[in-house]
Amino acid sequence: MRVSEPGTALRGALRRLQSVAQALRHGARQPSTSPLTALQNVIATLAAHAAVRPQRCPAAYVLDWQRYLLDSQQRLSPRAVRYLCWEPAVATEARFQTYLDAEVGALSTRSLQGLVWCCHTCWSPAFAAAAVAQQVHRRLATYQGEHALLKHWRQHADVLLGPSGPRQLATALVAQRAPIATFCNAWAIDARSPYVLAVLRHALPYCLQEMVGEPALRSYLLTTLLPWSGWTLQDFHAAVGATVLHPVTATTVGMPERLMQLVLADVRLGDPRLPSQTHNWLGLPQEARQRFVHWLSSADITFFFDHVLPESKDQEERKTFWLRYAPRVLRSRPLLHEADVSRLQPMLHQMPEQVVHFGYIDGSTSAFILDFGAVVVVQVSDISDACYVYGKRSFEPLVPDFWRSQPFTVDELAVPKQAATIYHHQTWEKDVAEILTLCDIRPTYKDTA
């Protein structure tokens, strides 16, 4: 029988009507269940099923299909049809779907799995709303076989092949707080597919929304959603930017630190202050970059005053003073002498990403540099118990390479003739604040994050 012969279209239409009638009878027998409840239960139900393994379509069968397109009198063998159901460029073509209706009828379980897999491989909002996705949806919804996986897929055909399916599946994923690979294996869908990317694109903003009232989702965001390897670069940038700017992130104890650790260790972003990594942040909102630098500066200040600077009676006051200025810091860098590096080695191993940028300094004293742009402040750990405040033009000739790997020296950092030297006596805070104010650098007395 040929597609062009009289009566072919009528017979194909009759098959479709019979399939729809069977689906309607089957649906009428199904008990009503909350969509979200059904989706939340599906992991436990499907977990025992093996994941769908894609079949590679031999090139010879693709050539057979191309010959058919040139001459519709050509026939496709049943074996060719089964393999072509796994070839996205063919399976998602309208003429192939028409051929299946007219010449094949009921598909094998592997062929139907292949059509679903191909739809997920070609997924986009436009594809989901187009005719081919609707035809494959009809085939799945009218499936009458006994294959366990396909029976479960049939119950959730709208999720797997409907335009709103990724959003529904994203809700279930976040509600379950499931590992992404486990979730995809349970549904027997390809975690690398554009369909799953669409699911995650819905899951991330939903998680950000729900974590306001559900603290457990904050950890899920940082441990599962953000580190997912399937993000495109643009998606990853958007996800990190949205997380950095979310108000819950700044107000949850430990969350900025965990986010910093994740981002600094990821080659797609890293430290926005480092010249080699600044370009990685061009795809993020400027406000997100500024806030992240603020967190890094605060971490540097805390690290230096808590662990590097020798103990003093006003040590906590000094740290608090500089933390108020952290939002105005453009870059900061602790410089450790050899003895401090050895003493702090266990801590440096525990938080390698957060202090990977620290530098070295010769001699027996460590130092700390805070660059505000117009003004640079150098705090030396023990010499005269002083800090040095430089104008930008005075500091740059002394330290032309802020991020150099070679050790610094105290002589190049503590140059009283080039800087305002502030000793830590009773009025030091007032003296430093007055200098910074002259350059329009003012403290923040509340959390600006």
C-alpha positions in Angstrom: 0.0 0.0 0.0 1.3 3.5 -0.9 0.7 6.7 1.0 -0.6 8.3 -2.2 -3.1 5.5 -2.9 -6.9 6.2 -2.5 -8.2 5.3 0.9 -4.9 5.5 2.7 -5.7 8.8 4.5 -9.1 7.4 5.5 -7.6 4.2 7.0 -5.0 6.3 8.9 -7.8 8.5 10.3 -9.8 5.5 11.4 -6.7 4.1 13.2 -6.3 7.4 15.1 -10.0 7.6 16.0 -9.9 4.0 17.4 -6.8 4.9 19.4 -8.4 8.0 20.8 -11.5 6.0 21.8 -9.4 3.5 23.6 -7.5 6.2 25.5 -10.8 7.9 26.6 -12.1 4.6 27.9 -8.9 4.0 29.8 -8.9 7.5 31.2 -12.4 7.1 32.5 -11.3 4.1 34.5 -8.5 6.0 36.3 -9.1 7.3 39.8 -8.5 11.0 40.2 -5.2 12.0 41.9 -3.7 15.3 42.7 -1.2 16.1 39.8 1.6 17.0 42.3 0.9 14.0 44.5 1.2 11.8 41.4 4.4 13.4 40.4 5.9 13.1 43.8 5.1 9.4 44.0 6.4 8.6 40.6 10.1 8.4 41.7 9.3 5.5 44.0 7.2 3.8 41.3 9.7 4.2 38.5 12.9 3.7 40.4 13.1 0.0 39.6 12.9 0.5 35.8 16.1 0.7 33.7 16.9 3.9 32.0 16.1 4.2 28.3 19.2 3.5 26.3 19.2 5.4 23.0 19.8 3.4 19.8 22.2 4.7 17.2 20.5 4.7 13.8 22.6 3.2 11.0 23.3 5.7 8.2 21.9 3.3 5.7 18.4 3.7 7.2 18.7 7.5 7.1 19.5 7.1 3.4 16.4 4.9 3.0 14.3 7.7 4.4 15.9 10.3 2.1 15.1 8.0 -0.9 11.5 7.8 0.3 11.3 11.6 0.4 12.3 11.6 -3.2 10.1 8.8 -4.2 7.1 7.9 -2.0 6.8 4.5 -3.8 9.9 3.4 -1.9 9.1 1.3 1.2 10.8 1.3 4.6 11.5 -2.0 6.2 10.1 -2.6 9.8 13.7 -2.6 11.1 14.4 0.7 9.4 11.3 2.2 11.0 12.4 1.0 14.4 15.8 2.6 14.1 14.5 5.8 12.5 12.3 6.3 15.6 15.6 7.0 17.4 17.0 9.5 14.8 15.8 13.0 16.0 16.2 14.6 12.6 13.8 12.0 11.1 11.6 11.1 14.0 10.5 14.7 14.6 9.7 15.4 11.0 6.0 15.7 10.1 6.2 13.5 7.1 7.7 10.6 9.2 4.8 10.9 11.6 2.4 10.8 8.7 4.2 7.7 7.4 3.8 6.0 10.8 0.1 6.7 10.8 -0.5 5.5 7.3 1.9 2.5 7.0 2.8 1.3 10.5 0.0 1.8 12.9 0.8 0.5 16.4 4.5 0.9 17.3 6.8 -1.4 19.3 7.7 -0.3 22.8 11.3 0.6 21.7 10.0 2.7 18.8 7.6 4.6 21.1 10.4 5.2 23.6 12.6 6.4 20.8 10.0 9.0 19.7 9.7 10.3 23.2 13.5 10.5 23.5 13.8 12.3 20.1 11.2 14.9 21.3 13.2 15.5 24.4 16.3 15.8 22.3 14.7 18.5 20.1 12.8 20.2 22.9 12.0 23.9 23.0 8.8 25.8 23.8 8.1 26.2 20.1 8.6 22.4 19.5 6.4 21.5 22.5 3.5 23.5 21.0 3.9 22.2 17.5 2.2 19.3 15.7 4.9 16.6 16.0 5.1 16.8 19.8 1.3 16.6 19.9 1.3 13.6 17.6 3.8 11.7 19.8 1.8 12.8 22.8 -1.2 11.1 21.2 0.7 8.0 20.5 1.9 7.8 24.1 -1.5 8.6 25.6 -3.2 5.9 23.5 -0.6 3.2 24.3 -2.4 0.0 25.2 0.5 -2.4 25.8 1.8 -3.9 29.1 5.3 -2.5 29.1 5.7 -1.1 32.7 7.6 2.0 31.9 5.4 3.0 29.0 2.3 2.5 31.2 3.7 4.9 33.7 4.8 7.3 31.0 1.2 7.1 29.6 -0.2 8.3 32.9 2.1 11.4 32.7 2.0 12.0 29.0 1.2 15.7 29.6 4.3 16.0 31.8 6.6 14.3 29.3 5.3 15.8 26.1 3.0 18.8 27.0 4.1 22.4 26.7 3.7 22.8 30.5 5.4 19.5 31.3 8.9 20.9 32.3 7.2 23.3 34.8 5.2 20.5 36.4 8.3 18.2 36.6 10.3 21.1 38.1 7.8 21.4 40.8 8.1 17.7 41.6 11.9 17.8 41.5 12.1 20.6 44.0 9.4 19.2 46.2 11.3 15.9 46.4 14.7 17.7 46.7 16.0 14.7 44.7 19.4 14.4 43.1 19.0 15.4 39.5 20.6 12.2 38.1 18.4 10.0 40.4 15.3 12.0 39.3 16.1 11.6 35.6 16.8 7.9 36.0 13.6 7.3 37.8 11.7 8.9 34.9 13.9 7.1 32.4 14.7 10.4 30.7 18.0 11.7 29.4 19.6 14.1 31.8 21.6 15.7 29.0 18.5 16.5 26.9 17.1 20.0 26.2 13.9 18.8 27.9 15.7 18.3 31.2 17.4 21.7 30.8 13.9 23.2 30.4 12.9 21.4 33.7 15.9 22.9 35.5 15.2 26.4 34.1 11.9 26.2 35.8 13.2 24.4 38.9 15.7 27.1 39.9 13.4 30.1 40.1 10.8 27.9 41.8 13.4 26.9 44.4 14.4 30.5 44.9 10.8 31.4 45.5 10.0 28.5 47.8 13.2 28.7 49.9 11.9 31.9 51.6 9.6 29.7 53.6 11.4 26.4 53.3 15.0 26.6 54.7 15.9 23.1 53.5 15.7 24.3 49.9 18.6 26.7 50.5 20.9 23.8 50.9 19.3 21.9 48.0 20.0 25.0 45.8 23.6 25.1 46.7 24.4 21.4 46.6 22.2 20.2 43.7 20.7 22.8 41.4 23.6 25.3 41.0 26.4 22.8 40.6 24.5 20.8 37.9 26.8 20.2 35.0 24.0 20.5 32.4 23.6 24.3 32.6 24.6 26.3 29.5 27.0 29.1 30.4 24.3 31.7 30.1 21.9 29.7 32.3 24.7 29.2 34.9 25.5 32.9 35.0 21.8 33.7 35.4 21.4 31.1 38.1 24.3 32.4 40.1 23.4 36.0 39.7 19.8 35.4 40.9 21.1 33.5 43.9 23.6 36.2 44.8 20.9 38.9 44.6 18.2 36.9 46.4 17.5 38.5 49.8 17.4 35.2 51.6 21.0 34.4 50.6 22.5 37.4 52.5 20.4 36.8 55.6 21.0 33.1 56.0 23.9 32.2 58.2 26.7 30.5 56.2 24.9 30.8 52.8 27.1 33.5 51.3 30.2 31.5 52.4 28.9 28.3 50.8 28.0 30.2 47.6 31.5 31.8 47.5 33.1 28.4 47.9 31.0 27.0 45.0 31.6 29.9 42.7 35.3 30.4 43.4 36.0 26.7 42.6 34.1 26.8 39.3 36.1 27.7 36.2 33.1 29.3 34.6 33.3 32.2 37.1 36.0 32.2 39.8 37.1 35.4 41.6 35.8 38.5 39.8 38.7 40.6 41.2 41.4 38.6 39.5 42.4 39.9 36.1 42.4 36.4 34.6 38.8 35.8 35.7 37.1 39.2 35.5 35.8 38.5 32.0 33.9 35.4 33.3 31.6 37.8 35.2 30.6 39.9 32.2 27.4 37.9 31.8 26.2 38.6 35.3 24.4 41.8 36.6 26.8 44.4 37.9 25.0 44.4 41.2 25.6 40.7 41.6 29.3 41.2 41.0 29.6 44.0 43.4 27.8 42.1 46.1 30.0 39.1 45.6 33.1 41.3 45.9 31.7 42.7 49.1 31.4 39.2 50.5 35.0 38.4 49.5 36.3 41.6 51.1 34.4 40.8 54.3 35.9 37.3 54.3 39.4 38.6 53.8 38.9 41.2 56.6 37.6 38.5 58.9 40.4 36.1 58.0 43.2 38.7 58.6 41.9 40.1 61.9 40.8 36.7 63.4 43.7 34.6 62.4 46.7 36.6 61.1 46.9 39.8 63.2 48.4 39.2 66.7 45.9 39.4 69.5 45.2 42.8 70.9 42.6 44.3 73.1 41.0 46.3 70.3 41.3 43.6 67.6 37.5 43.0 67.4 36.9 46.8 67.1 39.4 47.0 64.2 37.7 44.2 62.4 34.3 45.7 62.9 35.5 49.1 61.7 36.8 47.7 58.4 33.8 45.5 57.8 31.7 48.6 57.7 33.7 49.7 54.7 33.7 46.3 53.0 31.0 47.3 50.4 33.3 50.0 49.1 36.4 47.7 48.7 37.3 46.9 45.1 39.9 44.3 45.9 41.7 43.0 49.0 44.6 40.7 49.6 46.1 39.2 52.8 49.9 38.9 52.5 51.4 36.1 54.8 55.0 35.7 55.9 56.5 32.2 56.0 55.8 31.5 59.7 52.1 32.5 59.4 51.7 30.3 56.3 53.0 27.3 58.3 50.9 28.2 61.3 47.7 28.6 59.3 48.3 25.6 57.0 45.4 23.5 58.5 43.0 26.4 58.0 44.2 27.1 54.5 43.5 23.5 53.6 40.0 23.7 54.9 39.0 26.7 52.9 41.4 26.7 49.8 39.0 28.4 47.4 38.4 31.4 49.7 42.1 32.2 50.4 43.6 30.9 47.1 44.5 34.5 46.2 46.5 35.4 49.3 50.1 36.6 48.7 53.4 36.3 50.4 55.6 38.8 52.1 59.3 38.5 53.1 60.4 39.1 56.7 58.6 38.4 60.0 55.4 40.4 59.6 52.2 39.9 57.6 50.2 42.6 55.9 46.7 43.3 54.5 45.8 45.5 51.5 42.4 47.1 51.0 42.0 48.9 47.7 39.1 51.4 47.6 40.0 52.8 44.2 40.9 56.3 45.0 42.5 55.2 48.3 44.6 52.1 49.3 45.0 51.1 52.9 47.9 48.8 54.1 47.7 47.2 57.5 50.9 45.8 58.7 50.6 43.2 61.5 53.2 44.4 63.9 55.5 47.2 62.7 54.7 50.3 64.8 51.1 48.9 65.1 50.1 51.3 62.2 48.2 51.4 59.0 49.2 53.4 55.9 46.7 55.2 53.7 47.9 55.9 50.2 46.4 57.9 47.3 46.0 55.8 44.2 48.7 57.7 42.3 51.2 57.2 45.2 50.5 53.5 45.7 50.5 52.2 42.1 54.3 53.0 41.5 55.1 51.1 44.7 52.9 48.0 43.8 52.3 48.0 40.0 51.1 44.3 40.1 48.6 43.8 42.9 48.2 40.1 42.2 51.8 39.2 41.6 53.1 35.8 42.8 56.5 37.0 43.9 56.8 38.0 47.7 56.2 41.5 48.7 58.4 43.4 51.1 57.6 45.6 54.1 59.8 48.3 52.6 57.6 48.7 49.5 54.3 48.6 51.5 55.1 50.8 54.5 56.5 54.0 53.0 55.6 56.9 55.4 56.8 59.6 53.0 54.1 58.4 50.5 51.2 57.7 52.9 49.3 59.1 55.8 50.5 56.9 58.7 47.8 56.2 61.3 48.8 54.7 64.6 46.3 52.7 66.5 45.8 55.1 69.4 42.6 56.3 70.9 41.4 58.4 67.9 42.6 56.2 65.0 39.1 55.3 63.8 38.2 59.0 63.6 41.5 59.8 61.8 41.1 57.1 59.1 37.4 57.9 58.6 38.2 61.6 58.0 40.7 60.6 55.2 38.3 58.2 53.6 35.4 60.7 53.8 37.5 63.2 51.8 37.4 60.6 49.0 33.7 60.0 49.4 34.3 56.6 51.0 31.8 56.2 53.8 31.0 53.3 56.1 27.8 51.2 56.1 26.2 50.6 59.5 23.7 48.0 58.4 23.8 45.0 56.1 23.7 46.2 52.5 23.6 42.7 51.0 
